[in-house]
Amino acid sequence: MNTRSASRFISAQLPPALRLLGALAIRPLAALLFSVLPAVAAPTAPLTEAQVEARITGCAEFSLTPPRSDGPVALAADFGLREDAEPEANVLALQKALAWCKTHRASRLTLAPGTYRLRWFNPKPVEEPLAYVSALSATPAVTRLIALDGLQDFVLDGQGAKFLVLDTEQYSLGAMLYIANCQRVEVKNLTFDWDWAARPLAAIGTITAVNRQEKFIDWHIPGVSLPPDTKLNLETGTNSKPWDLTTNMRPPEVKRFVLEANSPGFAGLGLGDVQREEVLDAHRLRVWFNKPGGLALARVGQGANLTFHTQFDPYGVEANSNDHLALRELTFHAALNHRAFSADDNAYLEISRCRIVPPAGTTRAKTAHGTFEIHNSRGHFLFQDNVVDTEMDDFMHLSDGFIGGGIQVEGPRTLRCERIQYYSARYTLRPGAVITFHDTAFAPLGHTRTIETVQWLADAYPAKDKQHAALVTFTEALPDGLKRETILRNQALGTGHYILRRNRGTTLACRGIYTCWPNGLIEDNVLENAGYGGIWLGLSPFGSRWFNGPGPSNVIIRGNQFNQVNRVRRDKADIDLMSPPGTTRYFSGILIENNTVAGSVSSAVINLSNVDGLIVRHNRFIGAKAAPADQVKIKDSDNVFVHDNTQPR
């Protein structure tokens, strides 16, 4: 492997004459400094920009196979779905209707327009308790409200119907809409909302009083009516966040409660600080703290995005192990403290014209914790014309899991995989999966083995860690010399093939688009007012908690608009790439062109590394904080072409 690299920063903003001289000097050098990518064939001669561009195909256009329409049509009203029915009865009516459709191979279930209340819990345990550690002791525990399981050639058409989801009296967890093991299915024209009038989910609050002697602060919370038993949600990741009232976004500081002694206007509630809370009236909440230090820096007027605890804590949509599934014209006004859309192990998945937004005329502080979490794909994901407003995590998260080391040989055919997260690793480790073995630089070791059995060890670590161990037995003897840090990957995953087009996201408390997938086209999206970067390309570094890959090779990013992103400055740049440490070329073929970035406060607008074959051209940077020489930073990359990026005056 050639160990030399173009490991300097390349400016996109040189004067034309110098830029031309720089291009003449840089391009031949970059072409000569070629390194071999893991699993990417290396050319033997220097490349021109035209040659690099020809190799970057992104994702070809594709479409889903539509459902056949030769079966009977059912009406949900015939099974008892009514606007005036008890919410539990409506859930049963939908379950009966869907069961009939499956038995009779119906082509369609149609709902009449209207608003239907839903509330459900059942005595069955959570099907996959490792995925929901906090629900292990919950009795009864919900798993889902509306379930499509094993249907083929089927359409669920809401015709504009709205489901109003009510809280329960006992703790419950699951999905509002659960879709699994289906083929050629379409779900469309439905709206889901939460009963905010009875139990709000979140609101912007401001401190009106601080009492350090009695260790409490008072919050004023307009816009909602607090029930007397309101409790703050202090779960990791979903708890109340510091909030800048002037920008309607998280502030740059990241400490839990009050961020700096001279930092006006921001507050947040730490997980271990709060002792109890009391509703003083419909718009005032008093919060007591365990220790005086918990509120030492609190000031009147500071703001936070407060999240409230509910008994019913579901996802919006959970879609697993489907082929040719289309989700169209679905609207979510609330997905509580989890994802609005969660999908694993799907092939040919489409999400189009869906909206995760506050209802018209309202100013809700949160529509979901996260919006689109698409993981462990078997290939082909189409995502277009969707809209998101006001959510607390990433707008779009695309990744496939792998086992990032921590293995131990237990026998001739058995490995123990240590400290893995079940929700992701269960799709990597499954009977019948073909596993490849890789070194810490993700280079293949030349071995493949097929999994025979998997035994999960739920009690290997404290439940609060949400990490587990698994004994994995293969059909053949293990290769010799496996090291503890060896990486395991499922061959069926990691193909990518995705199109993200014409989507819009605003007021996003974390990243815009987070992708660890290859073979992608990201075009004509609009992302604004985001806490972290607009697009984050990555491969999780070895040894971290998250094992997400395989990484963004053969990706086109063009025609997108970013306005006021990375406001918290968590990322290095508005378009950023995270790779493991070192100078290995992990990624191949990235084209970034014709994007507009406005109001950048990052140290660089574009920051990339560890790429062989990179083109950055014709992008517009409007009002960037970084100096022209620092606006495009390229490190440890070869065959690099950066030119004609401009900053209009």
N, C-alpha and C positions, 0 to 999 in steps of 0.2 A: 504493500500500500504506500502510495506517495504521502509522506508526512508533512510536506510543505502545504501551505494554504494561503488563500487571500484573506488574511486575518486582520485586516485594517478596516476602518470605517470608510465608506464610499459616499461622497456627497452627491446629492441629486441637484444641487443648486449652484454649481459653478457657472461663471460666465461662459457664454457660448464658445469662445475661442479656447479657453482652458478646458472646457468640457470635452471639446473635440480632441485636444491633445491627450487628456486623461483617458478617453475612450481608446485611442490608439495604443496607449501604454497598458491599460488595464486588461483589455479583452484578450490579447494574445497571452498575457501572463496567467489570467484566470483559466484560460483553456488548457494551458500546459500543466496547471496544478490540479490535475484530476485525481480524485480519490475513489476507491471502490466502495460503493454503498452496500450495506447488508441487503441481500436479496434483490439488488438492482444491478442489472448488467451494465458494465462500464464500457464506453467506447474507447477505441485505441488511438484516436486522433483528436486534436483540438476541435472545438465546436464553434461555429459562428452563432450569432443570435438567431438567424433563420433556422439553423439546425436544432437549437434548443427549443425554439417555439414549435417546430414541427413535431417534437416529441411530447409536447404538453397538450393532451387532448381533453383533459377534464373528464366530464361525464357525458356520454352520448344521450340524446333524447330517448326516452322510453315511456311506455304507458302500461297500465295495469290491464289484466284480462277482466272484462266486466262479468257480472253474474249472468247466468242464463235466466230466462224469464218464463219458463214453461210450467211452473208449479202454481198451486193455488195462492190466492191473496187473502190475508186475514186482517180483521179490524180489531184493534185493541179494545175498543168499547164493548165488543161482544164478549170479552173475558172479564169485564167489570171495571175497567179503567174509567174513572169519572172525576170531574172537577170537585164534586161535593163528597167524595168518598173519604173514609179514614185513610191517613197516609200509609199505614201498614197494609191495608186492603189493596191500595194501588200497587204496592210492590208485589204482592201476591198475584194480582191480575196480570202484571207484566210477565212474571215468571211463568204463569200458566200459558199465556199467549205464546211466549218463546218456546216453551216445551212442545206445544202443539205444532208450531212451525217446524221444529226439528223433526218430529215424528212423521209429519205429513210432507216433508220436503217442500215447504211453502217457498215461494219466490219473494214474498213481500209481507211485512207487517206494517200497517198504516195506522197512525194516530190522528185523532181529530184535533184541530187547533184548540188551545186552551191551556190553563195552568193546573198542574196536577201536583199535589203534595205527596212527598215520599219520606218515610221514616222506617227504619228496619233494624232489628238485631235478631239474631237467632242463637240457638243453644249449641250449634256446632263449633268446634274449635277452629282457630285460624289454620288454614290448610298447610301453610309453610311457616311454622313458628320461628324458624331462624331468621326469616326476613323481617319479622316484626317482634323484636325482642321485648319491647315495652308492653306488648299485648299478651305475653305468655300467661300472665295471671288473671287476665280479664275473662270473666264469666258472667253472662254470655259475651261473645265477641263477634262482631260483624265481619264478613268478608267481602260483600259486594251488595249493591242495590239492584242493578240491572245487569244480567249476565247473558252473553252470547257465547256459547261453548260448543264447538264442534259443528257449527252450521256451514252449509255449502250453498253457493249460488243463491244468495239471500240479500234483501235490501230492507233495512229498518228506516222508514221514512217518517220523521216526526211532523212534517207539514207545518213547521213553525211552532209546535207544542213546546211548552215550558214546564220543567220540573223544578219545584221549589223544595229543597232538601231541608228537613228540620233536624234539630239536635235530638239526641236521645237522653234518657235518664241514666243510662249506664254506659261505661266506656266502650267504644266500638271503633273499629278500624277497617278500612277497605276502600274499594273504588265505587264511585257513582255509576260508572259504566265500565264493565269488565268484558273483554273480548279475547277469547283464547281458542286455539286449535281450529280456526275457521279458514275456509278457502273461498275466494271470490265473493267477498262480502262488502257491502257498502252501508254506512250509517250516515244519515244526513238530516239537516233541517231540525235540529234540536237545540234548546237552550236550557242550561242548568244554572240555578241561582241558589243562594243560601238565605235562610230566613233571618236577615239582618235585623229586622224590627224586634225579634225576640231575643236574639243573641248576636251582637256584632262581632266581627272577626278582628278588626284592626282600626286604628284611628290615630291621627296626629294629635299629640298632647303637648301642652306647655306647662312648665312649673310655675305655680302661683304663690307657693309658700314653702319655706325650708325651716324646719325645727330641728336643730342639731342636738338640743338637750334630750328631746324625746325620740330622736332618730327617725323622723318621718318627713316626707315631702308631699305636697298636694299638687295634683295635676288638673288642669282644665282641659276637657275633651269635648269639643263641639262636634256637631254633625252626626252623632249617634246618641242612642238612649241606653245607658248602662243598666243591665238588670242587677238586682241586689247581690247576686252571688257571683259577680264578675271576678275572674281570676286572670292574672297575667300569665301568658305562656312563656315559660323559662326553659324550654327544651333547647338543647344545643342546636345552633344554626337557624332556629326560627324565632328566637327571643327578640325582644324589643331593641331596635337599632337607633343609634344617634341620628338625628335628622337636622339638616340645614333648612330652616323654614324659608329662607330667601330663594333657594334654588330647587326646593323640593327634591333633595337628593342627600345621600349620606355625605358627611364631611370627609376631608382627607385624613384626619386622624383616625386611629383604629382602636384606641383603648376602650374598655367596656363601658364605664359610667361617664363621668365628666372627663374630657379628653386631655386638656391642658389647663393649667391655672389661668392662663390669659386667653382661653379659647371661648369666645362668646357664642351662645346660641345653640349648643349641642349637648345632648344628654343621652344616656342609654342605661339599661338596667342589666347588671351582671348576674350570671346564673346563681352564684352563691351568696349574693348580697341581700336579696329580698327575704324578709321574714314573713310578712303577711300584707294583705291589702284590704281596704274597706271602701265601699261605695258610699260617698257622702250624699250625693244626689245624682240625678240622671246624667250630669255632665262633669262631676267631680269625683276623683279617685285619690284616696290617701294610701301611701305605700310606706310601711315601716321597714327599717333595715336592721340587720343583725349587729352591725358594729358602727360606731360613729364615723370611721374612715370610709364607709360605703357611700356616704353622701357629703363628705368633707368639701368637695369642690362644686357641689350643686349651687346653681344660681337661678334666681327668679327670671323667667323668660326663656330658659333653655327648652329645646324641643326634642322629641323622640317619636319614632313611629312605633306605637305600642301595639303589640299583638295579644289577643285574648284567648284564653284556653277554652276549648269546647270538649264535650264528651264524644262527639262524632268527629273523627279525624281522618277523612278519606282522601284518596287521590281523586282527580277528575276522571280521566280515562286511563285504564291500564290494559294494554294490548300485548299479549305474549303468544309467540309460536303460531303466527298466522301467515298465510300466503295470499297475496293480492287482496289486501285490505285497504279500503278507501274511507277516510273520515272527511266529510265535506259539510260546510255550512253548520258547524257546531259552535255554539257560543257558551262561554263560561264566565259568569260574573263572580264566581267564587270557587276556589279549590283549596280552601283552608290553608294548612301549613305544609302542604306537600305539593307535588307536581300536578299541573293541570293535565298534561299528557305524558304518560310513561309507557315506553315500548321496549320490549326485549325479544330477541330471537324471531324477528319477522323478515320475510323476503317480499319485495314489492309492496311497500307501504307508502300510502299517499295521505298527506294532511293538507287540505286546500280550503281556502276561504273560511278559516276558523278564526274566532275572535275571543280573546281573553281580556276583557275590558270592564270598567265600571258601567252599570246601567246608565242610560241617558238621564241627565239631570242630577246625577249624584257625584260626590267627590270622595269616593272611598279611598282609603290609604293603602289598600292591598287587594289585588285580585287573586294572587296565588303566591306561594313561596317560590316555586320554580314553574316554568311554563312547559317547555318541551325537552324531555329527557329521553333520548333515543340511543339505546345501547345494544351491543351484541347482535348486530345486524347480519343477516345472511345475504345482504346485498340489495340495492336499488331502493332508494328513499327519495320521494318527490315531495317537496315542501314549498308551497307557493301561495301568494296572496293572503297571508295570514296577518293578523294585527294583535299586538299585545300592548297594554297600557297599565303601568303600576304593578310591578312584581318585584320580589325581594331576592331573586337569585338570577341565574343565567337565563337569557331569552331562549337560546338554543344550545343544547349540549349533545354532541355526537361523539361516542367513543365505544370501543370494544375492549373487554377486559382480558387480562392474561394473569398468570401467576408470576409475580415479580420476585422470584427467589424465595428463600426460606424453606427449602425442601430438605427432607431427611429420608435416606433410604432405610426402609423398614424390613425389607425382604427381597428375594430375587425379582419379584414382579410388583412390589408395593412401595409407594412413596407416601410420606406424611407431609402434607402442605400446611405450613404454619401461618397463623395470623392472617386469614383471608376474610373478606367480607362476602357473606353468603349471597346478597342480592345480585352481585356481579359475577362472582366466581362459579355460581351454580350453572351458568351457561357455558363456561369454559370446561368445567369438570362434570361431564355427564357420560353415562354408559354409551358406548359406540362412538364417542368423539375421537378423532384422529389428532394426536398431540405431537407437535414438533418441539425440539429442545434447542435453546439458544443461549449464547453467552451473555455477559453483562452489557456488551455493545449491541445486543440484539442480532448478532450474526448467527445463522443456523449452524448447528453442530453436526448436521447430517443424519440425525436419527428421527424416526417417527414411530410412535406406538399407539395402539388403540386401547381405550379405557374399557375395562370389563365391569368393574363395580366402583361405587363411591360410597364411603361411610362418613357421614358428617359427625363431628365431635363438638356438640354444642356447649359442653361444659369445660372446654379446654382453657377458657379465659373468663374473666369477669363479664357478666352480661352487659354491663355498661359500656364495655369496649366495642360491642357490636362486631367482634371479630371471632373467628372460629378456626378449627382445624379440620382437615379431611384426610382420610386414608384412601388412597387411590390405587387400585389394583389394575394392572394392564393384562392383556391377553398374551403378551410375550415377555420374556425376560428383559429387564431394564438394561440400557447401555452401561458399559463399564465407565468408571471415572466421573460419574455425575457429581458436581460440586453443589454445596448448599445454595449458592447464589444462582444456579441454573434457572433460566426463565422457561416457562411452559406456555405454549400458545395453541389454541384450537384452530385447526386448519380451515374450518368452515367459516370462521369469522375473519374480519379484517380486510374484506374486499372493498368496502365503501360503495362507490357508484351512487352519487347523490347529487340532487339539484336543489339549491335554496334560491328562490327567485321571487322578487317583488313582495317581500315581506316587510312589515313595519313594526318597530318596537320603540317605545318611549317610556321614560322613567323606569329604568332597569337598574336595580340596586347592585348588581354584579356585572357580568360580561354580557356583551351582545351575542356573538356567535362563538362558541367554544367547540372546535372540531379536532379530533384525533384521527380522522378518517382519510384515506387516499381516494383518488379518482373522483374529484368533486368539481362542481360548478357553482360558484357563489356570485350571483349577479343581481344588480338593480334592487338591492335591499336598502332600507332607510332605518338607521339606528341613531337615537338621540337621547340625551340626558341619561347617560349610563355611568354607574359608579366605576366600573373597570373598563377594559379596552373594548373596542368595537368588534374586532375579530382576534381570537387567540388560537393560534395553531400549535399543536403540541404532541408530545409523547412523554408520559409521566416518567420522571427520572427514577432509576433503580433505587429501591430502599424507601420510597415514599409510601404513604398510606394508600394512595390511589394508584392503580395500575391500569392506565388507559392508553390505548394505542390503536393501530400500529403507526400512525403518523401521517402527515399530510403531503405525500408525494402525488404528483400529477394532479395539481389543483389549480383552477383558474379563479381569480378574484377580480371582478371587473364591474364597473358601472355602479358601485355602491356609494351611498352617502352617509357620512358620519358627522354628527353635530354634537359638540360638547360631550364626548365620551372620555372615559378614564378620568373622571373628575376626582375620584378618590386617589388616583395615581398608584393603584395597586400594581398595574403592569408597567413595563418600561415604555410601551408605545401604544398607539391607537390600533395598529396592526402589529401584533407581537407573535413571536415564535419561541416556545419553550422546548428545549431539548436537554437530554442528559448531559452531565459535565463531559468535557473533552472535546477533541477536534474531529471525531468521527463524522462522516457524512451520512446522517440518518435519513435524509429526505432527498428526493430527486424530482425536479421539474415543478416549479411554482411560478405562475405568471400573475402579476399584480398590475392592472392597468385601468386607466380612466376612472379611478375612484376620486371622490371629493371628500376631504377631511377639513372640517371647519371648527375653529375654536380649540385647537389642541393645546393641552397644558402638559403634555408628556415630555420627557427628556428627548424623545425621538418620535416622529410620526410613524415610521416603519422601522422595525427592529427584527432582523432575521439572522439565523446562523445555521451551520451544519447542513447546508443545502448544496447539491451539485446540479446546476442548471436552473438559474434564477433570472427572471426578467422583471424589472420594476420600471414602468414607463408611463408617461402621459397622465400622471396623477396630479391633482390640484390640492395644495395645502393653503388654506385661508386662515390667516390670523394665528399661525403656529407660534407657540412660546419658544420652541427650540430655534437656535440659530440655523441659517441655511445649511451650513456645513454638517450639522448634526441631525438633519431631518430624516435622512435615510441612513441607517447603520447596518452594515453587512459584516459578519464575522465568520471566519472558518468556513468559507464557501468557495466553490469553484464554478467556472463557466457563468460568471455574473455579468449582467448587462443592466445598468442603471442610467437612464437618460430622460430628458424632456419632462421632468417633474417641475411644476411651477408653483410660485406663490404670488397670486395677483395682488397688486397694490390697491 
